Structure formats: structure tokens, C-alpha cells
Amino acid sequence: MIYTLYELAALYFIYSFIGWCAEVCIAVVHKRKFINRGFVSGPLCPIYGTGAVAFAVFLPDLKDSFFFLFLGGAILASFIEFITGVLLEKIFHKKWWNYSNIRFNFDGYICLRYSLLWGLFAVLLICFANPFLTSLFRMIPHLAGSIILWVLSALLLLDTVCTALALLGMQKKVKRFSAITDGMVQVSGILENAITKRIQKRMQKAFPALEDGISAEKKEKEQVFAKGCGFYKLVALFFIGAFLGDITETIFCLLTMHRLMSRSSVIYGPFSIVWGLGCMLLTAILYRMKDKSDFYIFIAGTVLGGAYEYVCSVFTELVFGTIFWDYSGFAFNLGGRINLLYCFFWGIAAVVWMKWIYPFLSRLIEKLPIRAGKILCNGLLVFMIFNCLLSSLALARYTQRNTQPAGEQQAVSVLDEFLDAHYTDERMERIYPNAKIVKP
């Protein structure tokens, strides 16, 4: 089942509200008092809505197997919860939840107990709740439903901005760590009023970890290029990972299939975007765990890598109408998008990357002159943005040529004529030899 944007928006608000109700009820049971546990002031917990929408987008093709649907939901939700927890800590410098006291937890952000619960929710939502809710949506006049959703979206955006400014206002007595943060704190100071103070009081009550103030370390003066694990370090690692990933896959295909074939994700250059983004994201997530045991990093890499590859597979199919890899012939595969063996490869790659390759590359990157390093990274970014945009247009036109009836394949614009002339079917099939067109 493919959900419309209207249905996804409605599901987001419904499940955000249901999640908020559940959190409030749990707080009442444990603390014997009402506590608004949502990030925003309204009766919504956005992370539940986000998880529900992710289930609706990425998991419907697993509906025929309860086990794989359960497994996919557990992995996908854990991935979302982990990323959300890390981002909130990066922005506000405090953990908003901590599962460290629960067995089988991962860095306190996720734990096996709740991951299994998310898997159960995925089965209930995809197989039972969502079909029922979408049937109810059709009973509401579309115009009225659209107006309601737009109003709710505007209110949620305003609520989110006010909450964020109020939280940043809690940093007033803490040393500023950048000019940008200073500006935001000043804005929050101007806007601080009874509502802002009320929000701060509510957040301190709902999340006790914030009561001591949100700490922020003063940024050290940059003495070397891309020190630590910042923006330029991650950009450099993206390009290195994209290049090495493409070369690795090319050699692997040559050794196993005895065939030299392109494994690039873009038209120009030997770059695998999946590998590049994987290296960048896994480094950003696993950087804090670089000193932990190999087994710990292996498990993290296996789960996160598998979830990432699954999301990439669904994304490319939805956006480009093309399947770039299919593991249906492998044992223990999940919808043909990932398989256990390659998930283990992600785990092994995570250990090798964080223990040996990353420290070596990090030292090399930091040896670049600051000015030259920034110019190089910015230049490569501009090139890759253009490369990805052109590749996306060429892929979309290639899919269009191969899915439309013969009489409707002619170019209808100057852009179509350019793409047809320079990126023919033969060239696209040479660049993307494993791409499969998904018929509408």
C-alpha cells in the first residue's frame, strides 16, 4: 500500500497524539501526577508520529511476513530513536532519555525492551491500525481535512520554535560556545516572557536531566583543520568513503563475478553515495564509541548499517522508481533490500573503520592547511551537489523513457532534449548496470 502525503500527515498527528497520551499515562502511573512528556507544549510527541510515518513509508512491502515486519519495525524505530537522541544531545548538550539502567541498552539511547515493543507496534500499525484509519480519512471531506492539517502543522511549527528558544534561553548563565549560539540566546532573551518561562518550567519538570542547566563547552580556537569530528572532517570522510566504497565494490564484483562493472551512484566520478553517507553518518554516530570494545562497535555497525541500507533502498525506489540492488536470492534477507550477511559486513566495516582506518585518515585530514582544506571541501561539495542533481534528473528521465508508452516518450522540454542527447539508455545502463525499473 502506498500512502498519499495527505494520509501520512494525518497519521503523523494521530500517532503523535496517541504517543503523548501513552507517555502521560505512564508518568501518572509512576509519579502519581500529570506531566507533559512531549518536547512541544501541545499534546503531541513528534517522535511517535515520525516513527509511524517511517513505518508507513518503508515497511508496507513486508506486510506478508509478520516476522520480517516485526524485525524491520524494531530496527527502523531503533534507528530513528537513536538518531533523535543523538541530535537532541548535540543541540542541547543533555540526554533527554537514558536507558543505561535497562539491560541490553545501546549507549543509553535505545534498549532491546523498547526496540521489541516498537517491532510489535509496526505489525499492529501496518496490518490493522493504518488500514482502519485511512478508511476513516476518506470519510472526511478532503478540503476540510487539508485545512485542519495545515492549521495543525502551523501550530506545531510555532510550538517547536518557541520550545527551542525557551530551551536555548536556559543557557544564559552558561558560557557561549559560538557566535551563532550567542545570537540565538539573545533572540530567546528578547522573546522570553511568561510563556517562555512556563515552557522552561515544564521542560525541567518533564525532563529532570535538564534541571541543572544545559551545559555548553566553549569552542576552542581552531588551530588545525577539521579538528575532532566536525563539519569539514565529516565532509572529507564522505568523499573518501564514497571513493573507497566504489573501488571496493568494483574489485569485489571483478573477483566474484569476473566482470568489470560500474558501481558509481553518480554520473561523473567513481563515487558511491551510499558508502559515502554511510561513512559520514556512522562516524558521526560511533565517534563517541571509538574507545569501546570491538564487539560493541560490531553490533552497532551491524544494526545501524542494515537500517541505513534499507532506508536507502526504499528511498531510491520511491524517488527514482528504480531498484539498485536486490538481495532476494540471499538467505535471511529483508524484503530483498538487506540481508544478514551484508549487515555483518557493515558491522565488520564499522570496527575496521573506527579502530584503524578512521584514526589514520583523521590524522591525514588534519594535516591540511586550514584555508586550503576549507576551499577543497567547499569545492567538492559544490561539485557533488551538481553531480547528484544532474544524476537524479538523468535517472528520472531514463525511468520515464522506459515506463511510458512509446507515443509518450518524446521530449517535451529543452531539458528532456538535453538529457536524451547526453544520457542515453545505453550510457545509463553502463553507469547503473544493476538498476531495475519498477513498473508503475
C-alpha positions in Angstrom: 0.0 0.0 0.0 1.3 3.4 -1.0 0.1 6.2 1.3 -0.5 9.8 0.0 1.1 12.8 1.6 -2.3 13.7 3.0 -2.6 10.3 4.7 0.9 10.5 6.0 0.4 13.9 7.6 -2.8 12.7 9.2 -1.1 9.6 10.5 1.7 11.7 11.9 -0.6 13.8 14.1 -2.8 10.9 15.2 0.1 8.8 16.3 1.9 11.8 17.9 -1.2 12.4 20.0 -1.5 8.7 20.9 2.2 8.6 21.9 1.7 11.7 24.0 -1.3 10.1 25.8 0.7 6.9 26.4 3.7 8.9 27.9 1.4 10.9 30.1 -0.4 7.8 31.4 3.0 6.1 32.1 4.1 9.2 34.0 0.8 9.2 36.0 1.3 5.6 37.0 4.9 6.0 38.0 4.9 9.5 39.6 1.2 9.9 40.6 0.9 13.2 38.8 0.3 14.7 35.4 3.5 15.5 33.5 3.6 16.7 29.9 6.3 14.5 28.5 6.3 15.9 25.0 9.1 18.0 23.5 6.5 20.6 22.5 3.9 22.2 24.7 0.9 20.8 22.8 -0.5 17.3 23.3 2.0 15.7 20.8 5.1 13.5 21.0 6.6 14.0 17.5 8.9 11.1 17.7 5.9 8.7 17.8 4.5 10.4 14.7 7.8 10.2 13.0 8.1 6.5 13.7 4.6 5.8 12.5 5.2 7.7 9.2 8.5 5.9 8.7 6.7 2.5 9.2 4.1 3.6 6.6 6.7 4.6 4.1 9.3 1.9 4.5 7.6 -1.2 5.7 4.4 -1.9 3.7 6.2 -4.4 1.4 6.9 -6.6 4.4 3.2 -6.9 5.3 3.1 -10.6 4.1 5.5 -11.7 6.8 4.8 -10.8 10.4 8.3 -11.8 11.4 10.1 -9.6 8.9 7.6 -6.8 9.5 8.3 -7.1 13.3 12.1 -7.2 12.7 12.0 -4.3 10.2 9.9 -2.2 12.6 12.3 -2.9 15.5 15.4 -1.9 13.5 13.9 1.1 11.8 12.3 2.6 15.0 15.6 2.0 17.0 17.5 3.8 14.3 15.1 6.8 14.5 15.2 6.8 18.3 19.0 6.7 18.3 19.4 9.4 15.7 16.8 11.6 17.6 18.6 11.1 20.9 22.0 11.9 19.5 20.7 15.1 17.7 18.9 16.4 20.8 22.1 15.9 22.8 24.2 17.6 20.1 21.9 20.6 20.0 21.0 20.9 23.7 24.0 19.1 25.3 22.0 16.8 27.5 20.4 13.4 27.2 16.6 13.6 27.0 16.2 10.0 28.0 18.6 7.4 29.3 18.2 3.6 29.2 21.5 2.9 30.8 19.8 1.2 33.8 17.9 -1.2 31.5 19.6 -4.4 30.3 20.8 -4.7 26.7 20.9 -1.0 26.1 23.0 0.8 23.5 24.8 3.9 24.9 21.6 4.7 26.8 19.7 5.8 23.7 18.0 2.6 22.8 17.4 -0.8 24.5 16.2 -4.2 23.5 13.0 -4.0 25.5 11.6 -0.9 23.7 13.0 -2.0 20.3 10.9 -5.2 20.6 7.9 -3.1 21.6 8.4 -0.9 18.5 8.5 -4.1 16.4 5.2 -5.1 17.8 3.7 -1.7 17.1 4.9 -1.9 13.5 2.9 -5.1 13.0 -0.2 -3.6 14.6 0.1 -0.3 12.7 0.7 -1.7 9.2 -1.7 -4.7 9.4 -4.5 -3.3 11.4 -4.5 0.3 12.6 -3.4 2.1 9.4 -6.0 0.4 7.1 -8.7 1.3 9.6 -7.5 5.0 10.0 -7.1 5.5 6.2 -10.7 4.3 5.7 -11.8 6.9 8.2 -9.8 9.7 6.4 -11.8 9.0 3.2 -15.0 9.8 5.1 -13.7 13.4 5.8 -14.1 15.9 3.0 -10.6 16.4 1.5 -10.7 20.2 1.7 -11.7 20.2 5.3 -9.1 17.6 6.2 -6.4 19.6 4.4 -7.3 22.8 6.2 -7.1 21.0 9.5 -3.7 19.5 8.7 -2.3 22.9 7.6 -3.5 24.6 10.8 -2.1 21.8 12.9 1.2 22.0 11.1 1.5 25.7 11.6 0.7 25.4 15.3 3.3 22.6 15.7 5.9 24.7 13.9 5.2 27.7 16.1 5.2 25.4 19.2 8.5 23.8 18.2 10.2 27.2 17.6 9.0 28.6 21.0 10.1 25.5 22.8 13.6 25.5 21.2 14.1 29.2 22.0 13.0 28.6 25.6 15.5 25.8 26.0 18.2 27.9 24.5 17.3 30.6 26.9 18.2 28.2 29.7 21.8 28.6 28.6 22.0 32.3 29.5 24.2 31.6 32.6 26.4 29.2 30.7 29.4 30.3 28.6 28.6 30.7 25.0 30.4 28.3 22.6 29.9 30.1 19.2 28.7 33.3 17.7 25.7 31.5 16.3 24.6 30.3 19.7 25.1 33.7 21.1 22.7 35.1 18.5 20.1 32.5 19.3 20.4 33.1 23.0 19.9 36.8 22.5 16.8 36.2 20.4 15.5 33.9 23.1 16.2 36.6 25.7 14.1 39.1 23.7 11.3 36.7 23.3 11.4 35.4 26.9 8.1 36.2 28.6 5.6 34.4 30.7 5.0 31.8 28.0 8.8 31.1 27.6 9.3 30.8 31.3 6.3 28.4 31.5 7.9 26.3 28.8 11.2 26.2 30.7 9.5 25.2 33.9 7.5 22.4 32.1 10.7 21.0 30.4 12.5 20.9 33.7 9.6 19.1 35.2 9.2 16.6 32.4 13.0 16.0 31.9 14.8 16.2 35.2 18.2 15.9 33.5 17.7 19.5 32.3 17.3 21.0 35.7 20.9 21.7 36.3 21.0 23.8 33.1 22.1 22.8 29.7 25.9 22.8 29.6 27.9 24.1 26.6 31.6 23.9 26.3 33.4 27.0 24.9 34.7 26.3 21.5 38.4 26.1 21.3 40.2 28.4 18.8 40.8 26.4 15.7 44.4 25.6 15.4 44.3 22.7 13.0 41.9 21.9 10.1 38.8 19.8 10.8 39.8 19.1 14.5 37.7 16.5 16.2 34.6 15.3 14.4 33.2 18.5 13.0 31.6 19.6 9.7 34.7 19.6 7.5 36.0 16.3 8.9 32.7 14.6 8.0 32.7 16.2 4.5 36.2 14.9 3.8 35.2 11.5 5.1 32.2 11.4 2.9 34.3 11.8 -0.2 36.9 9.4 0.9 34.3 6.8 1.9 32.4 7.3 -1.4 35.5 6.8 -3.4 36.8 3.8 -1.4 33.4 2.2 -1.4 33.1 2.4 -5.2 36.6 1.0 -5.7 35.9 -1.8 -3.1 32.6 -2.8 -4.8 34.2 -2.8 -8.2 37.0 -5.1 -7.1 34.5 -7.3 -5.3 32.4 -7.7 -8.5 35.6 -8.4 -10.5 36.7 -11.1 -8.1 33.4 -12.8 -7.6 31.6 -12.2 -11.0 34.7 -11.9 -13.2 33.2 -8.7 -14.6 34.4 -5.1 -14.5 31.3 -3.0 -13.9 30.5 0.5 -12.7 29.4 0.7 -9.1 29.1 4.5 -9.0 26.0 6.3 -7.7 26.5 9.4 -9.9 27.3 10.1 -13.5 30.6 11.7 -13.0 33.4 10.2 -10.9 33.8 6.9 -9.0 31.7 7.8 -6.0 29.2 5.5 -4.2 26.8 7.9 -2.3 25.6 5.1 -0.1 29.1 4.3 1.1 30.0 8.0 1.5 26.9 8.8 3.5 27.4 5.6 5.5 30.9 6.5 6.4 29.9 10.0 7.4 26.8 9.1 9.4 28.4 6.1 11.1 31.5 8.1 12.0 29.3 10.9 13.5 27.3 8.4 15.5 30.1 6.0 16.5 32.7 8.6 17.2 31.8 8.7 20.9 32.2 4.9 21.0 35.6 4.7 19.3 37.2 3.6 22.6 34.7 0.8 23.3 35.2 -2.9 22.6 35.3 -4.3 19.0 32.2 -6.4 19.7 30.3 -3.3 20.9 31.1 -1.4 17.7 30.4 -4.5 15.5 26.8 -4.8 16.9 26.3 -1.1 16.5 27.6 -1.1 12.9 25.5 -4.2 12.0 22.2 -2.7 13.2 22.8 0.9 12.0 24.3 -0.2 8.7 21.4 -2.5 8.0 18.8 0.1 8.8 20.7 2.7 6.7 20.9 0.4 3.7 17.2 -0.5 4.0 16.2 3.2 4.1 18.4 4.0 1.1 16.8 1.1 -0.9 13.2 2.3 -0.2 14.2 5.9 -0.8 15.7 5.3 -4.3 12.7 3.2 -5.3 10.2 5.8 -4.2 12.1 8.8 -5.7 13.6 7.3 -8.9 11.3 4.3 -9.5 14.5 2.2 -9.7 15.9 -0.7 -7.6 19.7 -0.5 -7.5 20.2 -3.8 -5.6 18.1 -6.9 -4.8 19.1 -9.5 -2.2 16.1 -11.7 -2.7 18.4 -14.6 -3.6 20.3 -14.3 -0.3 19.4 -16.2 2.9 17.9 -14.2 5.7 17.0 -11.2 3.5 14.5 -8.5 4.5 12.3 -7.7 1.5 15.3 -8.1 -0.8 16.6 -4.8 0.5 19.1 -6.0 3.1 20.4 -9.4 4.2 22.1 -10.7 7.3 25.5 -11.4 5.6 25.9 -7.9 4.3 24.6 -6.5 7.7 27.6 -8.4 9.2 29.8 -6.8 6.6 28.6 -3.4 7.9 29.5 -4.5 11.4 33.0 -5.6 10.4 33.4 -2.4 8.3 32.4 -0.3 11.4 35.1 -2.0 13.5 37.8 -1.7 10.9 36.8 1.9 10.1 36.7 3.2 13.7 39.7 1.3 15.0 42.2 1.6 12.2 41.1 3.5 9.1 39.4 6.5 10.7 42.3 7.4 13.1 44.7 7.2 10.1 42.5 9.3 7.8 41.7 11.7 10.6 45.4 12.5 11.1 45.9 13.0 7.4 42.9 15.3 7.0 44.1 17.4 10.0 47.4 18.0 8.3 45.8 20.0 5.5 46.3 23.8 5.8 43.1 25.3 7.2 42.4 27.7 4.3 43.3 25.1 1.6 41.2 22.4 3.4 38.1 24.6 3.5 38.4 25.6 -0.1 38.9 22.0 -1.2 35.9 20.7 0.9 33.6 23.5 -0.3 34.6 23.0 -3.9 34.0 19.3 -3.7 30.6 19.9 -2.1 29.5 22.2 -4.9 30.7 19.6 -7.5 28.9 16.8 -5.7 25.6 18.7 -5.4 25.7 19.5 -9.1 26.6 15.9 -9.8 23.8 14.4 -7.7 21.3 16.8 -9.2 22.2 16.0 -12.8 22.3 12.3 -12.0 18.9 12.5 -10.5 17.5 14.2 -13.5 19.1 11.7 -15.9 17.8 8.8 -13.8 14.3 10.2 -13.7 14.3 10.8 -17.5 15.7 7.3 -18.0 12.9 5.8 -15.9 10.4 7.9 -17.8 11.6 6.7 -21.2 11.4 3.0 -20.1 8.0 3.2 -18.4 5.8 5.4 -20.6 4.0 4.1 -23.7 6.0 4.5 -26.9 4.0 7.5 -28.1 4.6 9.5 -24.8 8.4 9.1 -24.6 9.2 12.1 -26.7 10.9 15.1 -25.1 8.5 17.9 -24.1 11.1 20.4 -22.9 14.6 21.6 -23.6 15.8 19.8 -20.5 14.4 16.5 -21.8 16.1 17.0 -25.1 19.4 17.7 -23.4 19.1 14.6 -21.2 18.0 12.4 -24.1 21.0 13.6 -26.2 23.7 13.3 -23.5 22.4 10.5 -21.2 21.0 7.8 -23.5 19.7 4.4 -22.3 23.0 2.8 -23.3 25.1 5.2 -21.2 22.7 5.0 -18.2 22.8 1.2 -18.3 26.6 1.3 -18.4 26.8 3.5 -15.4 24.0 1.7 -13.5 24.2 -2.0 -14.8 22.2 -3.4 -11.8 19.4 -0.9 -11.9 15.9 -2.4 -12.3 13.0 -0.2 -13.4 9.9 -0.5 -11.1 6.8 -0.6 -13.3 4.1 1.8 -12.1 
